[in-house]
Amino acid sequence: MAKYDSLFKFLCEAGDSPVVMTFAEIELLVGPLPAAARRYQAWWSNEGAGTQHVQARAWMNSGREVESIDRAAERVRFSAPSWRRGA
């Protein structure tokens, strides 16, 4: 099982509304986040196919995108799911 598979599964099962999660809640699913998740906004970027990092693949493949990230509060908001061609 890949590190972010449990986040993917959680987001797939989270219903049709946006999902707000703390970093701690994500870490309960995937284990410790890398330091870059707390340091760099770019770690949370929604990337196109072919350039996706494993973490972005987890939320993008669940039909969601990161709408906002508050690194100081350690909180991320994922969009409601929307299915894109090729997802």
Long-range contacts (C-beta under 8 A, 24 or more apart in sequence): 2-54, 3-30, 3-31, 3-54, 4-30, 4-54, 4-55, 4-57, 4-58, 5-58, 6-30, 7-55, 7-58, 7-59, 8-57, 8-58, 8-59, 8-61, 8-62, 11-58, 11-59, 11-62, 11-63, 11-64, 11-78, 11-81, 12-62, 12-63, 12-81, 16-80, 16-81, 17-80, 18-67, 18-77, 18-78, 18-79, 18-80, 19-64, 19-77, 19-78, 20-75, 20-76, 20-77, 20-78, 21-75, 21-76, 21-78, 22-74, 22-75, 22-76, 23-74, 23-75, 23-76, 24-74, 26-76, 38-71, 38-74, 39-71, 41-69, 41-71, 44-69, 44-76, 49-86, 60-87, 61-87, 63-87
